[in-house]
Amino acid sequence: QSGRFARLAAPPVWTQAEKCAHAASILAYEHGAEPFEAYLAGLMENVGLIVALRMIDQAFGDRDQLPGSADFCRGLFTYARMISARIALLWDFPPNVVAAIAHAGEPDAPPLAVVLGKADRISKLRLLADAGRVGHDAAVAGMDSTETQCFDKLKEKDKR
């Protein structure tokens, strides 16, 4: 029973999750992480965002827009990640996957969390590039060669 916000967000969030999972499985080898666990973490990472948006729909269903402040966005994504990690724990996902979701992008994170953080960034940039919001060169700026190849493979996957 999705409301307006969850219904609008679910398709692009799922597209990003698929790209993130694929990217994570590619990057896993380089960081000594298990590719299947990386794939699971990528798919699971934003499940909490959909849950959070469903909760927002229930609380603020009559609004046309969500608050757009940086604090609101940071809080939404922080709590969504926590929800994702808890769901993964409840669904008996491997402890490495739960920890990766909870700690993706954090300094000194375990290898799977490092992979997930990079895959998340690459997959989001791929979506922006595919939508014409950012050019290829700008999207890959600062990426190493493995990350750039991963970014490019996400586009190749769509063409198949």
Secondary structure, DSSP 4 states (H G I P E B T S, - for coil): ---HHHHHHHHHHHHHHHHHHHHHHHHHHHHT--HHHHHHHHHHTTHHHHHHHHHHHHHHTT-SS----HHHHHHHHHHHHHHHHHHHHHTT--HHHHHHHHHTT-TT--HHHHHHHHHHHHHHHHHHHHTTSS-HHHHHTT--HHHHHHHHHHHHHHH-
